[in-house]
Amino acid sequence: MPIPKYTYNGPIDHTVVPDLANAKDKSVIITGGANGMGEAMVRAFSDAGAFVTFGDLHPRGDELAKELNTNGKTVAFVKCDITDWDSLITLFETAKAKSPHNSVDVVIANAGISRASGDSLWNLDDPNGPPTKPNLNIVRVNMDGTFYTWKLAVHYFRKQPDTEDRDRCFIMTGSMVAYIDSPGNWEYTATKYGLRGFMKTVRRSSWEQGIRINYVAPCWIKSAIRTKEYEDWLIERGVEFGEQADCAGAMMRIACDKSINGMPTRTPLSCTLS
């Protein structure tokens, strides 16, 4: 379905309840879907009647897929490293082969990593000793992995008819650190700023291919990306955490409304599924 050229018409109305009928029979790919926010997304979309193919390195993915399929849902799990191009191709090929319409309609680039402490760019070397090469694996996973996911999404989107019953929707899981200063978390913050900038650039031309791109920026959400000790420390200082379902609701709000394109969305917000 052709989409209009990107223009800013104000923020997304988060009081609108998504029309879940628009997710039914869609083929949805979710990276990092075995636990945390990703698992909440897998459950939400499968509950809405979508065929969900999710990838993760965590072995819990097999268990989650078995649970959902036993309960009448339709999901497929692929053990997948988003920094491995061939591994990602397997994820997309599985979605295309197993989904009811052999399609790829929605891709959620959710997989990403952080570091609890010891940012390798932030740590200071002994000035009298040799410099220490930084470990930039966070950059490789969060940036390279998401770029790989985008490249494949575009390829598979364009394989299918651009018709009303299909979609070409790409959503990235970002972070509120893409809007604020985050001392001591340099690598992670840089990647989330980078992905936000990527979205703002891509939205200016992706509409020409009928592709819409959006960015969801969770704030304080309970997830495995940080340690329990760190979460407890934040709670003791008055930080209120949102729920993983808030993020799933934001993803669903975007996926179910083809008019939403090029928008950064911050959570927790009142994005509900009912």
N, C-alpha and C positions, 0 to 999 in steps of 0.2 A: 504494500500500500504506500503510495507516495506520501511523504510528509513535508510540511512546509519548511521553508528556510528558517533557520533559528532566529528568533527575536525574543527579547526578554519582556514578559508580560506580567511580572510580579512573581512572588514565591508560590510554591505549590500549596494548595488548600489541603491542609492535613486533617480537616474535619470530615472530608469526604470518605465514605466507606468504600473500599474497592469493590467493583463488580466482579466477583470471583468467577462468574461464567466466562469472563474473558481469559481466564487462565486454563479453563478446561480443555483438554486434548492438545494443549501446547507442549512442545518439547523444550524443556528447561535444563540447561547445564549449570552446575554450581561447583566451583572449585573450593577446596577446603570445607567440604560438607559433612565430615564425619562427626564433628562435635561443635559445641559452642554456638555462635551465631549462625554458622553454616548449617548445622543440624536443624536449628529452628527454621531456617529457610527451606530446607529439604522437606521437613514435615508440613510446613504451611502450603507449599506448592503441590505436594502430593495430596494433601487433604482437599485442595481445590480442584483436583481432577487432572492435573498436569502429569505428563510423563517426565520424571526427573532422573537425569543421569548426573551423578556427583562423583568427584574425584578427591582423593586425599591420600596422604602417606600413612595416616593413622589406621591401624588394623581394625578399629571399631567400625569402620565403614561397612565391612561384610556383615557384622552383627546388626547394624542399623537397617541395611537393605533387606536382610532376612526378616526382621521384625515388621517392617512396613509392607513387604510383599505378602507376608502371612496374613496381615490384616486387610488385605484387599486393595492395597495401593499398588502403583506400578512405578518402580524405581530400579535403577541399575547402578552398581558401584564399580568404579575402576580405580585400582591403586595407581596413583598418579603423582608425579613430581612436576610441578609447573615450570621448573627450570630445564626440564628435559623435553625437547621439541617432539620427539617420537612418542613419548609418554602422553603428551597432550593430544597428539593426533589420534591415538587409540581412544582417548576419552570422547573426542568429537565423532569419530567413526562409530563408536558404540551407540551414541545418542542417535545418530542418523539411521543406523541399521535397526535399532530396537524400538524407536518411537513409532506411534501409530501411523503417522504420515511421512515417515522417513525425513524428518525436518529438524532444523535447529532454529527455534524461535526466540528464546531468551537465554542470554549468557550472563551469569553473575560471577565476576572475577573477585571472589571473596578470599582466596587463600593469601596468607601473608604471615610474616613473623616479626617479632620484636625481641628485645633483650631485657631481662629483669634488671640487670646492672652491668657496669663495666663497658660502656660504649667505647669502642676501640678508637674512635676519633677524639673523644673527650678526654680519655686517659692521658696523662702527661708522662713522657719518658724522662728518665734521668738525663739531664742535658750533658752530662759527662760521659754517657754511654752511647751505644749505637741507636739509631732510630728504629722503632718497631713498626713493621708493616701492619696496617690495619686489616681487620677481618671485615670484609664488606659483603658478607653473605646476605645480610638484611636487604641491601640494595639489589643484589642479584635476584633474590626471591620476589621482593615486592615490586621492583621495576621491570626487570627482564621477564619474570614469569607472567606479569600482567600484560606486557607488550606481546609476548608469545600468544597469550589467550586472546587478545584483541585481534591479532593477525589471523588466527584461525577462525575466530568468530566471523570476521568479514568474509573470509573465503566460503564458509558454509552458509552464511546468510544468503550470499549471492547465487548459491546453487539451486535455491528453491524459488518458486514463483512469488512475485511481489504482489500478493493478492490480499483481500480483506481478511481472510481466515488465517493468515500467517502473520508473523511479526519479525522484526529485525531489531531486537532490543538488547543493548549491552549496558550493564550496570557494574560499577566498581565499588567495592567496599573501601572507603577512605578512612578519615579520622578527623576529629576536631583539631588535632595538632596541625592540620593544614591551614588553620585560621589563627592560631594563637602561638605564643612563644612556649617552647617546651624544653627548658634547660636540662641538659644531661641526657637527652634522647635524640641525639643529632642525626644519626643515620635513618632511624624510623621516621622522624619528622620530615627529613628531606625527601624521602620516598613518597610520603602522603601529599606533601606540597607538589611534588612532581606530577603525581597522578591527577591532582586537581587541575594543574596547568595543562596536562594532556587533554583532559575532557574539554576544557575551555577552547582549546585549539581545534580539536576534532569536530566539535559541534558545528563549526562554521562550514564544514563541507560534507560531513557524513550523510546529511539529509539527501544529497544528490543520489546516493545509492539506497535511499529508503531506510537508512540505519539511524537509529536514535541512541544517544549515549548519555548516561547520567551517573552521578557520583553521590553516594550516601556516606555521610560522615558521622559515625557514632561518637558520642561523648563518653561518659563513664558507663560502660556496659560490663556486667560480670561475664568474664570469658577466660579461657585458658591462656590468653596471650600475656597475662601478667600473673605473678604469683599470688597465692592466697594471703601471704603475709603482707604484700604490698596493698592488696585490696582492704585488708583489715586496718592497715595504717591509714588509708584514705578515709574509711568509714569513721574511724575514731576522730578524724578532723572535720567531720561534717559533710563529706562528699556523699551525695545521693546517687545511687546507681540505677540505671534503667535496666529493663529486662531484654533478653535476647529476642523475645517476641516483638519488641518495638522495632528492631532492625528488620525482622522478617516482614512486619507490617509495612515498613517504608519501601522495601523491595517490591512487595505485592502492589502497593499503591501505584508505583511507577509502571510495573509490568502490565497492569490491567488498564492503563490509560494511554492510548497511543498519541495523545496530544502532548505528553510530557517528554521534552527533549532538551538536552543541554543544561539540565538543572542540577545544582548541588543541593543536597537535602541533608539537614542535620537532625540527629536523633539523640536522646529520646524525645519523641513528640507524640502527639495523640494520633498515631497511625494505627488504627485498629482494623481487625478483620471481621468484626461483627458490630 
